[in-house]
Amino acid sequence: MVKVLILWSGGVDSTALLKWHLEQTNCEVHAHHVKLLNRGGMVNKQLNAINNIEPMLQKIKSFKFTQSVQYASVLGDVFISLVDGMRIAYQEEYDEVAVGFTKSDNDTEDSPKNLKTLYTMVDACNENDVYTDHQIKLTTPFKKFTKEKCWNLLGKEIQEKVWWCREEEICGECFQCKEMKKITF
């Protein structure tokens, strides 16, 4: 059985990814949330979403859920989360680390570079690990999915609990808000 670690923020994409794995695969699933302490109101949105959604998803299929704490730095959130996720994946000998990267994300200016950097980080970890020969694969099963497809996978009950805007209140101006405005309004 494939063992997969899903980096879960409680947002639309990562929640859809987790739900999809629970419903559509036979993988052993471990969802991990990295609580980024210096991200203002975003951390509260994430924790609120996760605390409300996790029990709903556990009803689909039981999965392991863990959290860790980090401080965001000049690296983006996903990079910090990936480093923490790789630590866990090596420790538990998982086969894959999955991130909720979508086609909609790929349409932004920095995203192709960001995705390439994620793969480079995993390759570097696999090449430089002197403690084990275990290799971990980065997967992005939703890279051809639109934000709308992810949204529709969630179902109404979960849709009411996820977050998408990184600001304390929904700003309506960021990339995520503009994408969600097309779908929800």
C-alpha positions in Angstrom: 0.0 0.0 0.0 1.3 3.4 -1.0 1.8 5.7 2.0 1.2 9.4 1.2 1.7 12.5 3.3 -0.6 15.4 2.3 0.4 18.9 3.2 -2.9 20.3 4.4 -3.5 24.0 5.0 -7.3 23.8 5.2 -7.6 25.8 2.0 -9.6 24.8 -1.1 -6.9 23.0 -3.0 -5.3 21.0 -0.2 -8.6 20.1 1.3 -9.9 18.8 -2.1 -6.6 16.9 -2.4 -7.1 15.2 1.0 -10.7 14.4 0.4 -9.9 13.0 -3.1 -7.2 10.7 -1.6 -9.6 9.5 1.0 -12.4 8.8 -1.5 -10.5 7.7 -4.6 -7.3 5.9 -3.6 -6.3 3.0 -1.5 -3.4 4.9 -0.1 -2.5 5.1 3.6 -3.1 8.8 4.2 -1.4 11.1 6.6 -2.5 14.8 6.6 0.0 17.2 8.1 -0.6 20.9 8.8 2.3 23.3 9.4 1.1 26.1 11.7 3.0 29.2 10.5 3.1 31.5 13.6 4.0 34.8 12.0 1.3 34.9 9.3 -1.2 37.1 11.1 -4.8 36.2 10.8 -4.2 33.6 8.2 -3.0 31.0 10.8 -6.3 31.4 12.6 -8.3 30.9 9.4 -6.3 27.7 8.7 -6.7 26.3 12.2 -10.4 27.1 12.2 -10.9 25.3 8.9 -8.8 22.3 9.9 -10.5 21.9 13.2 -13.9 22.0 11.6 -13.1 19.9 8.5 -11.0 17.1 10.0 -13.8 15.3 11.8 -15.9 15.4 8.5 -13.1 13.9 6.5 -12.4 11.2 9.2 -15.9 9.9 8.5 -14.9 9.2 4.9 -11.9 7.1 5.8 -9.7 7.2 8.8 -6.4 9.0 8.4 -3.5 10.1 10.5 -3.4 13.9 11.3 -0.5 15.8 12.8 0.6 19.4 13.1 3.9 21.1 13.6 4.8 24.7 14.3 7.2 26.8 12.2 7.9 30.5 11.6 7.5 31.7 8.1 10.5 33.3 6.6 11.5 34.7 3.2 10.6 31.3 1.9 7.0 30.9 0.9 4.6 28.9 3.0 4.6 25.9 0.7 8.4 25.6 0.8 8.5 25.7 4.6 5.7 23.2 4.7 7.5 20.9 2.3 10.7 20.9 4.3 8.7 19.9 7.4 6.8 17.4 5.4 10.0 15.8 4.0 11.3 15.4 7.6 8.1 13.4 8.5 8.1 11.5 5.3 11.6 10.2 5.8 11.0 9.4 9.5 7.8 7.4 8.6 9.1 6.1 5.3 6.3 7.5 3.2 6.3 6.9 -0.5 4.9 10.3 -1.5 4.4 13.9 -0.4 1.4 15.5 -2.1 0.7 19.2 -2.5 -2.5 20.9 -3.8 -1.0 22.6 -6.8 -3.6 23.3 -9.4 -3.9 24.5 -13.0 -5.3 27.8 -11.8 -2.1 28.2 -9.6 0.0 27.5 -12.7 -1.5 30.5 -14.5 0.2 32.9 -12.0 3.5 34.4 -12.9 5.6 32.8 -10.2 3.9 29.4 -10.1 5.9 27.5 -12.7 9.1 28.5 -10.9 7.6 27.6 -7.6 6.6 24.1 -8.7 10.0 23.5 -10.3 11.6 24.6 -7.0 9.4 22.2 -5.0 10.6 19.3 -7.2 14.2 20.5 -6.9 13.9 20.5 -3.1 12.6 16.9 -3.0 15.4 15.8 -5.4 18.0 17.5 -3.2 16.6 15.7 -0.1 16.6 12.4 -1.9 20.2 12.9 -3.1 21.6 14.2 0.2 20.0 11.9 2.8 22.9 10.0 4.3 20.7 8.1 6.8 18.5 6.1 4.5 18.2 5.0 0.9 14.5 5.6 1.0 13.3 7.9 -1.8 10.3 10.1 -1.6 8.3 11.3 -4.6 6.6 14.7 -4.8 3.1 14.4 -6.3 0.8 17.1 -7.6 -2.3 15.1 -8.6 -4.4 18.3 -9.2 -1.9 20.1 -11.5 -4.5 19.9 -14.3 -7.5 20.7 -12.1 -8.9 24.2 -12.0 -9.8 25.9 -8.7 -13.5 25.4 -9.7 -13.0 21.6 -10.0 -11.4 21.5 -6.6 -14.2 23.6 -5.1 -16.8 21.2 -6.6 -15.0 18.2 -5.1 -15.5 19.5 -1.6 -19.3 19.5 -1.3 -21.4 22.2 0.3 -20.7 21.3 3.9 -16.9 21.5 3.5 -17.1 24.5 1.1 -18.6 26.5 4.1 -15.5 25.7 6.2 -12.4 26.1 3.9 -10.4 29.3 3.5 -8.9 30.9 0.4 -7.8 34.5 1.1 -4.6 35.0 3.0 -5.8 38.3 4.5 -7.6 38.4 7.8 -10.9 39.3 6.0 -11.7 38.3 2.4 -10.0 41.1 0.4 -11.6 40.4 -3.0 -8.4 41.6 -4.7 -5.8 38.8 -4.4 -5.4 36.0 -6.9 -7.3 33.5 -4.8 -10.2 35.9 -4.2 -10.5 36.7 -7.9 -10.5 33.0 -8.7 -13.1 32.2 -6.1 -15.3 35.2 -7.1 -15.7 33.5 -10.6 -16.9 30.3 -8.8 -18.9 31.3 -5.8 -20.6 34.6 -6.6 
